[in-house]
Amino acid sequence: MNDSMGDNDPSSFIVIDSMNDHGAITVQPVDGHATYHVVDYEDGTTRERLASLTEGAQIRMSVERAGVRANVWKATKLVAGSAKPTPVRV
């Protein structure tokens, strides 16, 4: 994984685990197999928007490393209108 996915180059992610009580959400790139544990947010609005997503939802955003720990990330930019709800299974 790179130290940054690039503020100017948002990627599409799928929510693997919804935000937990500690404010962490786990996402996976739509076109990859890596997981990103997002634990920090650009601002309160970014955090609230990600907190509203459930498992399986999709979002376009940029992330960058949050400190020196192994797999923790900061959501730095969300693409407006990019959240797709969890598909309904029949």
C-alpha positions as CSV (number, residue, x, y, z in Angstrom):
1,M,0.0,0.0,0.0
2,N,1.1,3.5,-0.7
3,D,1.5,6.1,2.0
4,S,-1.3,8.1,0.2
5,M,-3.9,7.2,-2.3
6,G,-3.8,10.9,-3.4
7,D,-6.1,13.8,-2.5
8,N,-6.6,14.5,-6.2
9,D,-7.2,10.9,-7.1
10,P,-10.1,9.5,-5.1
11,S,-10.7,5.7,-5.3
12,S,-13.8,3.7,-5.0
13,F,-14.1,1.6,-1.8
14,I,-16.6,-0.9,-0.4
15,V,-17.4,-0.8,3.3
16,I,-16.4,-4.2,4.8
17,D,-17.1,-3.3,8.5
18,S,-19.3,-0.3,9.5
19,M,-17.9,2.3,11.8
20,N,-17.4,0.8,15.3
21,D,-17.7,2.4,18.8
22,H,-14.0,3.6,18.5
23,G,-14.7,5.5,15.3
24,A,-12.9,3.0,12.9
25,I,-14.3,1.8,9.6
26,T,-12.8,-0.9,7.4
27,V,-13.0,-0.5,3.7
28,Q,-11.6,-2.3,0.6
29,P,-10.9,-0.9,-2.8
30,V,-13.5,-2.0,-5.4
31,D,-10.7,-3.1,-7.7
32,G,-8.4,-4.7,-5.0
33,H,-8.1,-7.1,-2.1
34,A,-6.3,-4.9,0.5
35,T,-8.2,-3.6,3.5
36,Y,-7.9,-0.1,4.9
37,H,-8.7,0.6,8.6
38,V,-9.8,4.3,8.5
39,V,-9.4,5.7,12.0
40,D,-9.0,9.5,11.3
41,Y,-11.1,11.9,9.3
42,E,-10.5,15.3,7.6
43,D,-13.4,16.8,9.6
44,G,-16.6,16.0,11.4
45,T,-18.6,16.0,8.2
46,T,-16.4,13.3,6.7
47,R,-16.6,11.2,9.8
48,E,-20.4,11.5,10.0
49,R,-20.9,10.6,6.4
50,L,-18.7,7.5,6.7
51,A,-20.5,6.6,10.0
52,S,-23.8,6.5,8.1
53,L,-22.6,3.8,5.7
54,T,-23.4,0.1,6.3
55,E,-21.5,-3.0,5.2
56,G,-21.5,-3.3,1.4
57,A,-22.0,0.4,0.7
58,Q,-19.6,2.1,-1.8
59,I,-17.9,5.5,-1.5
60,R,-15.3,7.4,-3.5
61,M,-12.7,9.0,-1.3
62,S,-9.0,9.6,-0.9
63,V,-7.0,8.2,2.1
64,E,-3.6,8.8,3.5
65,R,-1.6,7.1,6.3
66,A,-2.6,8.1,9.8
67,G,0.7,8.2,11.6
68,V,3.3,5.4,11.6
69,R,1.2,2.4,12.6
70,A,0.9,-0.4,10.0
71,N,-2.6,-0.3,8.5
72,V,-4.4,2.8,9.8
73,W,-5.6,5.5,7.5
74,K,-7.2,9.0,7.4
75,A,-10.1,9.8,5.0
76,T,-9.0,13.1,3.5
77,K,-11.6,13.7,0.7
78,L,-15.0,12.3,-0.1
79,V,-16.5,12.7,-3.5
80,A,-19.9,14.4,-3.2
81,G,-22.8,12.2,-4.2
82,S,-20.6,9.1,-4.5
83,A,-22.1,7.0,-1.7
84,K,-24.0,4.1,-3.0
85,P,-26.3,2.3,-0.5
86,T,-25.9,-1.4,0.4
87,P,-27.6,-3.5,-2.3
88,V,-30.9,-5.1,-1.1
89,R,-30.8,-8.9,-1.4
90,V,-34.1,-10.6,-2.3
